Amino acid sequence: MTVVGVIVVGVVGLVGVSSALKQNGSDDGPYSSRPNPTYSSTYGSSPSYSPTMERPTARATNPPSRPPTTKPVVRPTAPRTTPTKKPVVVSNLDVVARNRLYKAGAMRSVNCKESKARPSTYAGATANYKNLWNCLNRAWPSMVTKSGSKFRPPSVRTFTGTITTPCGGWNDSGPPFYCPSTETIYMNLTEDVGNYNQYPQNSPRVWARMWMLHQFAHEYGHHVQQLTGIMSASWRMEYQAPSTAKELEISRRLELQASCFSDIFIGANRNSYPIKGQSAKEWRWLIGNVTDKKNDHGDAANHKYWALRGFNSRSPSACNTYVVSPKKVQ
């Protein structure tokens, strides 16, 4: 979810889940718990010549003289200049649909392992966030650099209750979100710790851990969009949209792409994290069971479609949500 002013963009609840702040959390560096020349010639005129009249048969003693010549006068010309090239105009659609990030290739594993801490407490959840932050900071830089953009790690903040940010106020009844003005991810401790402790059985707790993984990686996906210009261009497209329906469609393209980016990372590190057995089962369940009450994030079927594309390909080329038909981003 990304937030600008009072506009929030991010992962909307998964059931069951388009150029650093310090508040409600501790700080640890960037991570806090968040033409040719022209001329003319001038010549003198020829003097007149008349033969002598007294002796018409006599040869002229003085032949006509040749016209005097003078050095051509060359007009000065202006210095030759190199024509100025017209500036290349890059449209918003160019940025989102033909971004160089799509040519970055497949992401390599960074051998990311799950934190041994369990999110049964705020400290445990925070340890998980920091572990994922470190992994993602190793996974995405080369991809962002290949796109022609400069990589910067995001800041991370955690919150409970209400929080005031440069992107507006928020409370822990909502999902985590990303604020582009400070490039900060805000993770909801109340939600993640609550999910883990709600049921003592193993399966729900595995689901809660997969939920944290996907949510954090999704918000990091928004950060990648921010670094590569996709987020700003997408928002300008929303602002210029001719209707509310078109505006929502563009929002869904942004959000579904963030989930696809999330699962590029998860897919690249599936063996080390690992996403196997019960973890794989719970991850597959959550990507296919989502709610989208505001119709701005994408329905369950399309969320699963884009998540799997990212997971299986491990490449941004599979996540270009801006070139597909509206049916693929409903």
TORKOL-4160 file (C-alpha; in steps of 0.2 Angstrom, whole numbers, padded with zeros to 4 digits, m for minus):
330
<pt num="1" X="0000" Y="0000" Z="0000"/>
<pt num="2" X="0007" Y="0017" Z="m0004"/>
<pt num="3" X="0000" Y="0033" Z="0003"/>
<pt num="4" X="0001" Y="0051" Z="m0004"/>
<pt num="5" X="m0008" Y="0064" Z="0006"/>
<pt num="6" X="m0023" Y="0055" Z="0011"/>
<pt num="7" X="m0022" Y="0043" Z="m0003"/>
<pt num="8" X="m0017" Y="0025" Z="0003"/>
<pt num="9" X="m0010" Y="0012" Z="m0009"/>
<pt num="10" X="m0005" Y="m0005" Z="m0003"/>
<pt num="11" X="m0010" Y="m0023" Z="0000"/>
<pt num="12" X="m0028" Y="m0024" Z="0004"/>
<pt num="13" X="m0032" Y="m0038" Z="0016"/>
<pt num="14" X="m0028" Y="m0055" Z="0010"/>
<pt num="15" X="m0041" Y="m0065" Z="0018"/>
<pt num="16" X="m0036" Y="m0076" Z="0031"/>
<pt num="17" X="m0023" Y="m0055" Z="0010"/>
<pt num="18" X="0003" Y="0006" Z="m0050"/>
<pt num="19" X="0058" Y="0055" Z="m0040"/>
<pt num="20" X="0064" Y="0042" Z="0034"/>
<pt num="21" X="0052" Y="0046" Z="0046"/>
<pt num="22" X="0054" Y="0043" Z="0065"/>
<pt num="23" X="0037" Y="0040" Z="0074"/>
<pt num="24" X="0030" Y="0027" Z="0085"/>
<pt num="25" X="0045" Y="0016" Z="0083"/>
<pt num="26" X="0064" Y="0014" Z="0087"/>
<pt num="27" X="0078" Y="0019" Z="0075"/>
<pt num="28" X="0092" Y="0009" Z="0069"/>
<pt num="29" X="0100" Y="0018" Z="0054"/>
<pt num="30" X="0088" Y="0018" Z="0039"/>
<pt num="31" X="0079" Y="0004" Z="0047"/>
<pt num="32" X="0068" Y="0008" Z="0061"/>
<pt num="33" X="0056" Y="m0002" Z="0069"/>
<pt num="34" X="0054" Y="0009" Z="0048"/>
<pt num="35" X="0122" Y="0130" Z="m0225"/>
<pt num="36" X="0137" Y="0134" Z="m0236"/>
<pt num="37" X="0145" Y="0151" Z="m0234"/>
<pt num="38" X="0139" Y="0164" Z="m0247"/>
<pt num="39" X="0149" Y="0177" Z="m0257"/>
<pt num="40" X="0149" Y="0189" Z="m0272"/>
<pt num="41" X="0163" Y="0195" Z="m0283"/>
<pt num="42" X="0165" Y="0213" Z="m0289"/>
<pt num="43" X="0175" Y="0217" Z="m0305"/>
<pt num="44" X="0180" Y="0234" Z="m0312"/>
<pt num="45" X="0172" Y="0239" Z="m0329"/>
<pt num="46" X="0181" Y="0238" Z="m0346"/>
<pt num="47" X="0188" Y="0255" Z="m0353"/>
<pt num="48" X="0181" Y="0259" Z="m0370"/>
<pt num="49" X="0192" Y="0257" Z="m0385"/>
<pt num="50" X="0190" Y="0266" Z="m0402"/>
<pt num="51" X="0201" Y="0262" Z="m0417"/>
<pt num="52" X="0210" Y="0278" Z="m0425"/>
<pt num="53" X="0199" Y="0286" Z="m0439"/>
<pt num="54" X="0214" Y="0294" Z="m0448"/>
<pt num="55" X="0222" Y="0277" Z="m0454"/>
<pt num="56" X="0208" Y="0264" Z="m0455"/>
<pt num="57" X="0220" Y="0252" Z="m0463"/>
<pt num="58" X="0232" Y="0253" Z="m0450"/>
<pt num="59" X="0233" Y="0241" Z="m0436"/>
<pt num="60" X="0229" Y="0247" Z="m0419"/>
<pt num="61" X="0244" Y="0252" Z="m0410"/>
<pt num="62" X="0237" Y="0249" Z="m0393"/>
<pt num="63" X="0226" Y="0233" Z="m0390"/>
<pt num="64" X="0212" Y="0234" Z="m0379"/>
<pt num="65" X="0217" Y="0232" Z="m0361"/>
<pt num="66" X="0210" Y="0217" Z="m0351"/>
<pt num="67" X="0198" Y="0221" Z="m0338"/>
<pt num="68" X="0207" Y="0224" Z="m0322"/>
<pt num="69" X="0204" Y="0211" Z="m0309"/>
<pt num="70" X="0202" Y="0213" Z="m0290"/>
<pt num="71" X="0201" Y="0201" Z="m0276"/>
<pt num="72" X="0183" Y="0195" Z="m0273"/>
<pt num="73" X="0175" Y="0202" Z="m0258"/>
<pt num="74" X="0169" Y="0189" Z="m0247"/>
<pt num="75" X="0154" Y="0193" Z="m0236"/>
<pt num="76" X="0156" Y="0187" Z="m0218"/>
<pt num="77" X="0145" Y="0173" Z="m0213"/>
<pt num="78" X="0139" Y="0169" Z="m0195"/>
<pt num="79" X="0148" Y="0155" Z="m0186"/>
<pt num="80" X="0142" Y="0138" Z="m0190"/>
<pt num="81" X="0132" Y="0130" Z="m0176"/>
<pt num="82" X="0127" Y="0113" Z="m0172"/>
<pt num="83" X="0108" Y="0110" Z="m0174"/>
<pt num="84" X="0100" Y="0108" Z="m0157"/>
<pt num="85" X="0092" Y="0091" Z="m0155"/>
<pt num="86" X="0074" Y="0091" Z="m0150"/>
<pt num="87" X="0072" Y="0084" Z="m0132"/>
<pt num="88" X="0065" Y="0067" Z="m0130"/>
<pt num="89" X="0048" Y="0067" Z="m0122"/>
<pt num="90" X="0045" Y="0052" Z="m0111"/>
<pt num="91" X="0027" Y="0049" Z="m0108"/>
<pt num="92" X="0019" Y="0042" Z="m0092"/>
<pt num="93" X="0014" Y="0027" Z="m0102"/>
<pt num="94" X="0032" Y="0025" Z="m0108"/>
<pt num="95" X="0038" Y="0024" Z="m0090"/>
<pt num="96" X="0026" Y="0012" Z="m0084"/>
<pt num="97" X="0024" Y="0000" Z="m0099"/>
<pt num="98" X="0042" Y="0001" Z="m0107"/>
<pt num="99" X="0052" Y="0003" Z="m0091"/>
<pt num="100" X="0070" Y="m0004" Z="m0092"/>
<pt num="101" X="0067" Y="m0014" Z="m0076"/>
<pt num="102" X="0057" Y="m0026" Z="m0087"/>
<pt num="103" X="0074" Y="m0031" Z="m0096"/>
<pt num="104" X="0084" Y="m0033" Z="m0080"/>
<pt num="105" X="0082" Y="m0052" Z="m0081"/>
<pt num="106" X="0079" Y="m0065" Z="m0068"/>
<pt num="107" X="0082" Y="m0062" Z="m0050"/>
<pt num="108" X="0096" Y="m0073" Z="m0042"/>
<pt num="109" X="0094" Y="m0080" Z="m0024"/>
<pt num="110" X="0102" Y="m0071" Z="m0010"/>
<pt num="111" X="0100" Y="m0086" Z="0000"/>
<pt num="112" X="0088" Y="m0077" Z="0012"/>
<pt num="113" X="0083" Y="m0088" Z="0027"/>
<pt num="114" X="0068" Y="m0085" Z="0038"/>
<pt num="115" X="0072" Y="m0077" Z="0055"/>
<pt num="116" X="0072" Y="m0089" Z="0069"/>
<pt num="117" X="0062" Y="m0077" Z="0079"/>
<pt num="118" X="0043" Y="m0079" Z="0079"/>
<pt num="119" X="0031" Y="m0065" Z="0078"/>
<pt num="120" X="0023" Y="m0069" Z="0095"/>
<pt num="121" X="0029" Y="m0053" Z="0102"/>
<pt num="122" X="0033" Y="m0035" Z="0095"/>
<pt num="123" X="0052" Y="m0039" Z="0096"/>
<pt num="124" X="0049" Y="m0056" Z="0087"/>
<pt num="125" X="0039" Y="m0047" Z="0073"/>
<pt num="126" X="0052" Y="m0033" Z="0072"/>
<pt num="127" X="0066" Y="m0046" Z="0070"/>
<pt num="128" X="0057" Y="m0054" Z="0056"/>
<pt num="129" X="0055" Y="m0037" Z="0047"/>
<pt num="130" X="0073" Y="m0033" Z="0049"/>
<pt num="131" X="0079" Y="m0049" Z="0042"/>
<pt num="132" X="0068" Y="m0047" Z="0027"/>
<pt num="133" X="0074" Y="m0029" Z="0025"/>
<pt num="134" X="0092" Y="m0035" Z="0024"/>
<pt num="135" X="0087" Y="m0049" Z="0012"/>
<pt num="136" X="0078" Y="m0037" Z="0000"/>
<pt num="137" X="0092" Y="m0025" Z="0001"/>
<pt num="138" X="0103" Y="m0038" Z="m0007"/>
<pt num="139" X="0091" Y="m0044" Z="m0019"/>
<pt num="140" X="0085" Y="m0029" Z="m0028"/>
<pt num="141" X="0100" Y="m0017" Z="m0030"/>
<pt num="142" X="0107" Y="m0025" Z="m0046"/>
<pt num="143" X="0089" Y="m0026" Z="m0054"/>
<pt num="144" X="0086" Y="m0007" Z="m0050"/>
<pt num="145" X="0103" Y="m0003" Z="m0057"/>
<pt num="146" X="0100" Y="m0012" Z="m0073"/>
<pt num="147" X="0085" Y="m0001" Z="m0075"/>
<pt num="148" X="0096" Y="0014" Z="m0076"/>
<pt num="149" X="0090" Y="0020" Z="m0059"/>
<pt num="150" X="0099" Y="0022" Z="m0043"/>
<pt num="151" X="0096" Y="0011" Z="m0028"/>
<pt num="152" X="0092" Y="0017" Z="m0011"/>
<pt num="153" X="0086" Y="0006" Z="0003"/>
<pt num="154" X="0069" Y="0011" Z="0011"/>
<pt num="155" X="0067" Y="0015" Z="0029"/>
<pt num="156" X="0056" Y="0004" Z="0040"/>
<pt num="157" X="0045" Y="0009" Z="0054"/>
<pt num="158" X="0033" Y="m0001" Z="0065"/>
<pt num="159" X="0017" Y="0005" Z="0073"/>
<pt num="160" X="0003" Y="0001" Z="0084"/>
<pt num="161" X="m0012" Y="0011" Z="0088"/>
<pt num="162" X="m0012" Y="0027" Z="0078"/>
<pt num="163" X="0002" Y="0035" Z="0069"/>
<pt num="164" X="0005" Y="0052" Z="0060"/>
<pt num="165" X="0016" Y="0052" Z="0044"/>
<pt num="166" X="0020" Y="0064" Z="0030"/>
<pt num="167" X="0007" Y="0054" Z="0020"/>
<pt num="168" X="m0006" Y="0056" Z="0033"/>
<pt num="169" X="m0013" Y="0048" Z="0048"/>
<pt num="170" X="m0016" Y="0029" Z="0050"/>
<pt num="171" X="m0021" Y="0017" Z="0063"/>
<pt num="172" X="m0018" Y="m0002" Z="0066"/>
<pt num="173" X="m0035" Y="m0007" Z="0060"/>
<pt num="174" X="m0028" Y="m0005" Z="0042"/>
<pt num="175" X="m0014" Y="m0015" Z="0033"/>
<pt num="176" X="0004" Y="m0010" Z="0032"/>
<pt num="177" X="0008" Y="0004" Z="0019"/>
<pt num="178" X="0022" Y="0013" Z="0010"/>
<pt num="179" X="0025" Y="0032" Z="0010"/>
<pt num="180" X="0035" Y="0038" Z="m0005"/>
<pt num="181" X="0038" Y="0055" Z="0001"/>
<pt num="182" X="0050" Y="0048" Z="0014"/>
<pt num="183" X="0053" Y="0031" Z="0005"/>
<pt num="184" X="0047" Y="0022" Z="0021"/>
<pt num="185" X="0038" Y="0006" Z="0024"/>
<pt num="186" X="0026" Y="0006" Z="0039"/>
<pt num="187" X="0023" Y="m0012" Z="0046"/>
<pt num="188" X="0008" Y="m0015" Z="0057"/>
<pt num="189" X="0014" Y="m0024" Z="0073"/>
<pt num="190" X="m0004" Y="m0026" Z="0080"/>
<pt num="191" X="m0009" Y="m0035" Z="0064"/>
<pt num="192" X="0006" Y="m0047" Z="0063"/>
<pt num="193" X="0007" Y="m0051" Z="0081"/>
<pt num="194" X="m0012" Y="m0053" Z="0082"/>
<pt num="195" X="m0012" Y="m0065" Z="0067"/>
<pt num="196" X="0001" Y="m0076" Z="0075"/>
<pt num="197" X="m0006" Y="m0077" Z="0092"/>
<pt num="198" X="m0024" Y="m0079" Z="0087"/>
<pt num="199" X="m0024" Y="m0098" Z="0085"/>
<pt num="200" X="m0012" Y="m0110" Z="0093"/>
<pt num="201" X="m0012" Y="m0122" Z="0079"/>
<pt num="202" X="0003" Y="m0124" Z="0068"/>
<pt num="203" X="m0006" Y="m0121" Z="0051"/>
<pt num="204" X="m0013" Y="m0104" Z="0056"/>
<pt num="205" X="0004" Y="m0099" Z="0063"/>
<pt num="206" X="0013" Y="m0104" Z="0047"/>
<pt num="207" X="0000" Y="m0094" Z="0037"/>
<pt num="208" X="0004" Y="m0079" Z="0048"/>
<pt num="209" X="0022" Y="m0080" Z="0044"/>
<pt num="210" X="0019" Y="m0081" Z="0026"/>
<pt num="211" X="0007" Y="m0067" Z="0027"/>
<pt num="212" X="0021" Y="m0056" Z="0035"/>
<pt num="213" X="0033" Y="m0062" Z="0021"/>
<pt num="214" X="0021" Y="m0057" Z="0007"/>
<pt num="215" X="0016" Y="m0041" Z="0015"/>
<pt num="216" X="0033" Y="m0034" Z="0018"/>
<pt num="217" X="0039" Y="m0039" Z="0001"/>
<pt num="218" X="0024" Y="m0031" Z="m0007"/>
<pt num="219" X="0027" Y="m0015" Z="0001"/>
<pt num="220" X="0046" Y="m0016" Z="m0004"/>
<pt num="221" X="0039" Y="m0019" Z="m0022"/>
<pt num="222" X="0031" Y="m0002" Z="m0020"/>
<pt num="223" X="0048" Y="0005" Z="m0016"/>
<pt num="224" X="0055" Y="m0003" Z="m0032"/>
<pt num="225" X="0041" Y="0006" Z="m0041"/>
<pt num="226" X="0046" Y="0022" Z="m0033"/>
<pt num="227" X="0065" Y="0021" Z="m0037"/>
<pt num="228" X="0061" Y="0017" Z="m0056"/>
<pt num="229" X="0048" Y="0030" Z="m0058"/>
<pt num="230" X="0034" Y="0018" Z="m0061"/>
<pt num="231" X="0024" Y="0024" Z="m0046"/>
<pt num="232" X="0025" Y="0043" Z="m0050"/>
<pt num="233" X="0020" Y="0040" Z="m0068"/>
<pt num="234" X="0006" Y="0029" Z="m0063"/>
<pt num="235" X="m0001" Y="0041" Z="m0051"/>
<pt num="236" X="0000" Y="0055" Z="m0064"/>
<pt num="237" X="m0010" Y="0043" Z="m0075"/>
<pt num="238" X="m0023" Y="0041" Z="m0062"/>
<pt num="239" X="m0025" Y="0060" Z="m0059"/>
<pt num="240" X="m0027" Y="0062" Z="m0078"/>
<pt num="241" X="m0040" Y="0048" Z="m0079"/>
<pt num="242" X="m0056" Y="0052" Z="m0088"/>
<pt num="243" X="m0067" Y="0043" Z="m0076"/>
<pt num="244" X="m0067" Y="0035" Z="m0059"/>
<pt num="245" X="m0067" Y="0018" Z="m0066"/>
<pt num="246" X="m0052" Y="0021" Z="m0076"/>
<pt num="247" X="m0043" Y="0028" Z="m0061"/>
<pt num="248" X="m0047" Y="0012" Z="m0051"/>
<pt num="249" X="m0040" Y="0002" Z="m0065"/>
<pt num="250" X="m0024" Y="0011" Z="m0065"/>
<pt num="251" X="m0023" Y="0009" Z="m0046"/>
<pt num="252" X="m0025" Y="m0010" Z="m0048"/>
<pt num="253" X="m0011" Y="m0011" Z="m0061"/>
<pt num="254" X="0000" Y="m0003" Z="m0048"/>
<pt num="255" X="m0005" Y="m0014" Z="m0034"/>
<pt num="256" X="m0005" Y="m0031" Z="m0044"/>
<pt num="257" X="0012" Y="m0027" Z="m0050"/>
<pt num="258" X="0019" Y="m0024" Z="m0032"/>
<pt num="259" X="0012" Y="m0041" Z="m0028"/>
<pt num="260" X="0021" Y="m0048" Z="m0043"/>
<pt num="261" X="0037" Y="m0040" Z="m0038"/>
<pt num="262" X="0035" Y="m0047" Z="m0020"/>
<pt num="263" X="0034" Y="m0065" Z="m0027"/>
<pt num="264" X="0049" Y="m0062" Z="m0038"/>
<pt num="265" X="0059" Y="m0061" Z="m0022"/>
<pt num="266" X="0049" Y="m0075" Z="m0014"/>
<pt num="267" X="0051" Y="m0087" Z="m0029"/>
<pt num="268" X="0070" Y="m0083" Z="m0031"/>
<pt num="269" X="0073" Y="m0088" Z="m0012"/>
<pt num="270" X="0060" Y="m0102" Z="m0012"/>
<pt num="271" X="0073" Y="m0115" Z="m0007"/>
<pt num="272" X="0082" Y="m0106" Z="0006"/>
<pt num="273" X="0068" Y="m0097" Z="0015"/>
<pt num="274" X="0060" Y="m0110" Z="0011"/>
<pt num="275" X="0043" Y="m0111" Z="0003"/>
<pt num="276" X="0040" Y="m0129" Z="0005"/>
<pt num="277" X="0028" Y="m0141" Z="0013"/>
<pt num="278" X="0015" Y="m0132" Z="0024"/>
<pt num="279" X="0023" Y="m0115" Z="0020"/>
<pt num="280" X="0020" Y="m0117" Z="0002"/>
<pt num="281" X="0003" Y="m0123" Z="0005"/>
<pt num="282" X="m0002" Y="m0108" Z="0016"/>
<pt num="283" X="0007" Y="m0096" Z="0004"/>
<pt num="284" X="m0003" Y="m0103" Z="m0011"/>
<pt num="285" X="m0019" Y="m0101" Z="m0001"/>
<pt num="286" X="m0016" Y="m0083" Z="0004"/>
<pt num="287" X="m0011" Y="m0077" Z="m0014"/>
<pt num="288" X="m0028" Y="m0084" Z="m0020"/>
<pt num="289" X="m0039" Y="m0077" Z="m0006"/>
<pt num="290" X="m0040" Y="m0058" Z="m0006"/>
<pt num="291" X="m0053" Y="m0045" Z="m0002"/>
<pt num="292" X="m0054" Y="m0029" Z="m0012"/>
<pt num="293" X="m0068" Y="m0019" Z="m0005"/>
<pt num="294" X="m0063" Y="m0003" Z="m0013"/>
<pt num="295" X="m0060" Y="m0011" Z="m0030"/>
<pt num="296" X="m0042" Y="m0003" Z="m0031"/>
<pt num="297" X="m0031" Y="m0018" Z="m0028"/>
<pt num="298" X="m0037" Y="m0032" Z="m0039"/>
<pt num="299" X="m0048" Y="m0048" Z="m0036"/>
<pt num="300" X="m0043" Y="m0065" Z="m0029"/>
<pt num="301" X="m0041" Y="m0073" Z="m0046"/>
<pt num="302" X="m0030" Y="m0059" Z="m0054"/>
<pt num="303" X="m0020" Y="m0057" Z="m0038"/>
<pt num="304" X="m0016" Y="m0076" Z="m0039"/>
<pt num="305" X="m0012" Y="m0074" Z="m0057"/>
<pt num="306" X="0001" Y="m0060" Z="m0055"/>
<pt num="307" X="0008" Y="m0068" Z="m0039"/>
<pt num="308" X="0012" Y="m0084" Z="m0048"/>
<pt num="309" X="0019" Y="m0075" Z="m0063"/>
<pt num="310" X="0032" Y="m0067" Z="m0052"/>
<pt num="311" X="0035" Y="m0083" Z="m0042"/>
<pt num="312" X="0038" Y="m0094" Z="m0057"/>
<pt num="313" X="0048" Y="m0082" Z="m0068"/>
<pt num="314" X="0058" Y="m0073" Z="m0055"/>
<pt num="315" X="0059" Y="m0059" Z="m0068"/>
<pt num="316" X="0051" Y="m0041" Z="m0069"/>
<pt num="317" X="0047" Y="m0044" Z="m0087"/>
<pt num="318" X="0032" Y="m0055" Z="m0081"/>
<pt num="319" X="0025" Y="m0041" Z="m0070"/>
<pt num="320" X="0021" Y="m0028" Z="m0084"/>
<pt num="321" X="0003" Y="m0025" Z="m0078"/>
<pt num="322" X="0002" Y="m0010" Z="m0089"/>
<pt num="323" X="0001" Y="m0019" Z="m0106"/>
<pt num="324" X="m0012" Y="m0031" Z="m0103"/>
<pt num="325" X="m0031" Y="m0030" Z="m0105"/>
<pt num="326" X="m0042" Y="m0023" Z="m0091"/>
<pt num="327" X="m0049" Y="m0041" Z="m0088"/>
<pt num="328" X="m0032" Y="m0046" Z="m0082"/>
<pt num="329" X="m0032" Y="m0032" Z="m0069"/>
<pt num="330" X="m0050" Y="m0033" Z="m0062"/>
